Amino acid sequence: MHIRKKIEQVLFYLSRFINLFTNNHIIKKNGGKWIFISYLTEPFKRRNEKIYFHGHQNRQETLIFEEVIQELELSYVFNDYNKPLNFKNRKFSELFFKYFRF
């Protein structure tokens, strides 16, 4: 059991390292209006990792938030709150910032 925990820990830190060099935003077109959200993006990349979602509730919150946006037929850009803002020269109907840092 101890070895399994160490392996999970190594995989966790490895995935964090890889995420430093990958996209920091998620874009999906659902309809005409666009919403920009500055929040977590890692839950999108780790949807199938049950252990990851046993952490803080905001990880689950992110995917629920996405479901609501899809039901409203809004297109969206999720930008990681820890990364620089990336508007991609697009006009947005709504802006949502959570944990915005200046």
BAFI-3210 file (N, C-alpha, C; in Angstrom, 3 decimals, decimal comma, padded with zeros to 6 digits):
// residues 102
n [1|2|3|4|5|6|7|8|9|10|11|12|13|14|15|16|17|18|19|20|21|22|23|24|25|26|27|28|29|30|31|32|33|34|35|36|37|38|39|40|41|42|43|44|45|46|47|48|49|50|51|52|53|54|55|56|57|58|59|60|61|62|63|64|65|66|67|68|69|70|71|72|73|74|75|76|77|78|79|80|81|82|83|84|85|86|87|88|89|90|91|92|93|94|95|96|97|98|99|100|101|102]
n.u [000,823|001,984|003,816|002,115|000,936|003,155|003,708|001,374|001,751|004,096|003,135|001,206|002,780|004,271|002,277|001,504|003,833|003,928|001,617|002,456|003,496|001,512|-001,598|-003,398|-006,041|-009,466|-011,578|-014,836|-017,335|-020,710|-022,917|-024,211|-023,537|-020,781|-018,945|-016,525|-014,466|-012,526|-011,016|-010,605|-008,852|-007,772|-009,487|-010,841|-008,930|-008,431|-010,652|-011,245|-009,960|-010,633|-009,563|-008,428|-010,681|-011,514|-010,432|-010,473|-013,695|-014,076|-013,044|-014,904|-016,955|-016,217|-016,738|-019,482|-020,262|-019,572|-021,492|-023,878|-023,440|-023,415|-026,058|-027,315|-026,634|-024,312|-021,263|-017,895|-014,887|-012,642|-010,258|-007,272|-007,082|-004,661|-002,949|-001,844|-004,326|-006,211|-007,684|-007,982|-008,782|-011,626|-015,096|-016,996|-020,037|-020,447|-018,417|-016,586|-014,933|-013,139|-011,301|-009,571|-006,461|-004,503]
n.v [-001,191|001,215|001,680|002,072|004,518|006,213|006,012|007,166|009,735|010,540|010,450|012,450|014,808|014,729|015,090|017,685|019,064|018,631|020,007|022,618|023,235|022,971|023,849|026,533|027,000|026,198|025,710|025,825|025,635|026,280|027,794|030,994|033,138|034,097|033,197|034,128|032,542|032,709|030,425|027,162|024,866|022,389|020,225|019,525|018,239|016,069|014,421|011,663|010,716|009,526|009,807|012,342|014,004|013,651|015,545|019,022|020,639|022,431|021,364|019,511|021,278|022,805|021,164|020,880|023,488|023,770|022,049|023,465|025,766|024,611|023,715|026,155|026,796|028,257|029,350|028,827|029,956|028,669|029,857|029,237|030,240|030,831|031,536|033,891|036,143|035,259|036,339|035,982|037,712|037,871|038,656|038,830|037,902|037,643|037,865|036,026|035,881|034,064|033,905|035,837|037,313|040,171]
n.w [000,000|000,693|-001,356|-003,514|-002,826|-002,988|-005,722|-006,787|-005,821|-007,167|-009,806|-009,627|-009,185|-011,514|-013,466|-012,797|-013,470|-016,250|-016,973|-016,788|-019,234|-021,080|-022,752|-021,257|-021,306|-022,046|-024,729|-026,067|-028,483|-028,397|-028,998|-030,079|-028,289|-026,212|-023,283|-020,909|-018,625|-015,793|-014,066|-012,652|-014,761|-014,840|-013,968|-016,343|-017,821|-016,293|-015,988|-015,741|-013,501|-010,565|-007,991|-007,995|-007,864|-005,282|-003,767|-003,099|-003,237|-005,336|-007,623|-008,553|-008,836|-011,049|-013,300|-013,036|-013,375|-016,051|-017,209|-016,704|-018,238|-020,775|-020,931|-021,106|-023,611|-024,275|-025,673|-024,605|-022,917|-020,817|-018,748|-017,064|-013,729|-012,546|-014,522|-017,082|-018,431|-021,300|-023,887|-026,633|-028,726|-028,927|-028,734|-025,797|-024,196|-021,513|-018,564|-016,214|-013,265|-011,014|-008,122|-009,039|-009,664|-009,249]
ca.u [000,000|002,878|004,399|001,054|000,798|004,319|003,522|000,352|002,358|005,003|002,290|000,591|003,763|004,616|001,190|001,598|004,956|003,508|000,617|003,128|003,860|000,366|-002,560|-003,996|-007,430|-010,353|-012,531|-015,865|-018,386|-022,034|-023,956|-023,764|-022,961|-019,571|-018,663|-015,127|-014,389|-011,192|-011,239|-009,771|-008,957|-007,234|-010,515|-011,170|-007,866|-008,335|-012,028|-011,347|-009,175|-011,521|-008,806|-008,266|-011,923|-011,738|-009,821|-011,342|-014,962|-014,086|-012,712|-016,189|-017,711|-015,837|-017,457|-020,906|-020,377|-019,554|-022,793|-024,868|-023,153|-023,850|-027,525|-027,703|-026,158|-023,296|-019,900|-017,102|-013,440|-012,172|-008,844|-006,783|-006,987|-003,262|-002,199|-002,247|-005,595|-006,043|-008,989|-007,969|-009,454|-013,016|-016,052|-017,714|-021,282|-020,293|-017,096|-016,688|-013,603|-013,101|-009,917|-008,791|-005,305|-003,907]
ca.v [000,000|002,361|001,884|002,637|005,926|006,907|006,063|008,180|011,032|010,834|010,745|013,748|015,859|014,663|015,727|019,134|019,555|018,618|021,063|023,909|023,439|022,711|024,949|026,937|027,350|025,214|026,433|024,981|026,411|025,677|028,672|032,285|033,990|033,571|033,565|033,927|032,151|032,536|029,483|025,970|024,131|021,040|019,175|019,091|017,351|014,901|013,961|010,228|010,379|009,629|010,250|013,789|014,666|013,506|016,724|020,167|020,594|023,266|020,514|019,009|022,483|023,237|020,363|021,217|024,797|023,520|021,475|024,549|026,610|023,874|023,734|027,496|026,875|029,298|028,942|029,294|029,853|028,542|030,221|028,909|031,457|031,046|031,889|035,190|036,141|034,967|036,613|035,512|038,679|037,457|039,443|037,975|038,418|037,626|037,565|035,477|035,713|033,541|033,906|036,694|037,909|041,306]
ca.w [000,000|000,795|-002,684|-004,348|-002,462|-003,546|-007,176|-007,027|-005,535|-008,273|-010,960|-009,390|-009,434|-012,929|-014,213|-012,524|-014,262|-017,651|-017,152|-016,926|-020,624|-021,944|-022,841|-019,993|-021,517|-022,678|-025,570|-026,671|-029,134|-028,236|-029,536|-030,567|-027,253|-025,583|-021,898|-020,519|-017,217|-015,236|-012,970|-012,799|-016,026|-014,666|-013,943|-017,708|-018,275|-015,417|-015,768|-015,450|-012,314|-009,402|-006,817|-008,113|-007,473|-003,842|-003,148|-002,852|-003,974|-006,539|-008,775|-009,030|-009,170|-012,390|-014,292|-012,904|-014,006|-017,496|-017,581|-016,701|-019,403|-021,959|-020,945|-021,542|-024,997|-024,392|-025,989|-023,472|-022,782|-019,441|-018,652|-015,730|-012,913|-012,175|-015,731|-017,647|-019,158|-022,715|-024,484|-028,028|-029,609|-029,106|-027,948|-024,855|-023,646|-020,054|-018,006|-014,865|-012,680|-009,659|-007,627|-009,937|-009,001|-009,977]
c.u [000,869|003,477|003,365|000,883|001,953|004,185|002,486|000,912|003,296|004,195|001,619|001,567|004,219|003,533|001,185|002,719|004,580|002,512|001,240|003,386|002,711|-000,561|-003,151|-005,432|-008,167|-011,393|-013,540|-016,965|-019,702|-023,126|-023,355|-023,063|-021,785|-019,463|-017,194|-015,094|-012,936|-011,355|-010,277|-009,939|-008,483|-008,315|-010,934|-010,173|-007,821|-009,709|-012,120|-010,560|-010,024|-010,805|-008,652|-009,498|-012,286|-011,142|-010,865|-012,568|-014,962|-013,678|-013,986|-017,059|-017,447|-016,627|-018,962|-021,178|-020,410|-020,903|-023,866|-024,685|-023,604|-025,369|-028,049|-027,272|-025,231|-021,979|-019,013|-015,599|-013,166|-010,680|-008,391|-006,534|-005,550|-002,402|-002,644|-003,554|-005,338|-007,398|-009,087|-008,780|-010,902|-013,908|-016,866|-018,976|-021,183|-018,841|-017,296|-015,280|-013,747|-011,642|-009,024|-007,676|-004,743|-002,409]
c.v [001,258|002,699|002,527|004,134|006,753|007,057|007,125|009,582|011,455|011,203|012,107|014,875|015,880|015,345|017,231|019,755|019,651|019,739|022,446|024,253|023,171|023,923|025,255|027,396|026,227|026,013|025,441|025,871|025,651|026,506|029,990|033,149|033,290|034,060|033,231|033,652|031,985|031,693|028,310|025,365|022,684|019,954|018,681|018,059|016,050|014,321|012,514|009,791|010,593|010,173|011,767|014,526|014,455|014,674|017,805|020,150|021,432|022,494|019,960|020,162|022,925|022,481|020,609|022,556|024,647|022,964|022,549|025,439|025,922|023,848|025,082|027,781|028,073|028,664|029,493|029,148|029,795|028,830|029,912|030,188|031,794|031,532|033,266|035,063|036,012|035,132|036,201|036,410|038,299|038,351|038,487|038,672|038,549|037,326|037,070|035,217|035,188|033,416|034,744|037,367|039,028|041,266]
c.w [000,000|-000,573|-003,614|-004,078|-003,031|-005,058|-007,527|-006,827|-006,677|-009,522|-010,833|-009,722|-010,890|-013,772|-014,004|-013,367|-015,737|-017,921|-017,265|-018,384|-021,602|-021,952|-021,482|-020,184|-022,259|-023,452|-026,136|-027,234|-029,038|-028,889|-029,960|-029,527|-026,585|-024,152|-021,613|-019,021|-016,816|-013,979|-013,156|-014,193|-015,884|-014,581|-015,324|-018,205|-017,479|-015,073|-015,280|-014,229|-011,051|-008,169|-006,834|-007,593|-006,007|-003,073|-002,917|-003,755|-005,243|-007,785|-009,396|-009,532|-010,611|-013,451|-014,236|-013,570|-015,526|-017,967|-017,674|-017,921|-020,687|-022,065|-021,416|-022,984|-025,211|-024,821|-024,887|-023,682|-021,288|-019,458|-017,223|-014,936|-012,516|-013,337|-016,228|-018,427|-020,648|-023,397|-025,950|-028,972|-029,921|-028,253|-027,080|-024,365|-022,136|-019,694|-016,588|-014,355|-011,266|-009,270|-008,528|-009,147|-009,868|-009,827]
res [m|h|i|r|k|k|i|e|q|v|l|f|y|l|s|r|f|i|n|l|f|t|n|n|h|i|i|k|k|n|g|g|k|w|i|f|i|s|y|l|t|e|p|f|k|r|r|n|e|k|i|y|f|h|g|h|q|n|r|q|e|t|l|i|f|e|e|v|i|q|e|l|e|l|s|y|v|f|n|d|y|n|k|p|l|n|f|k|n|r|k|f|s|e|l|f|f|k|y|f|r|f]
***
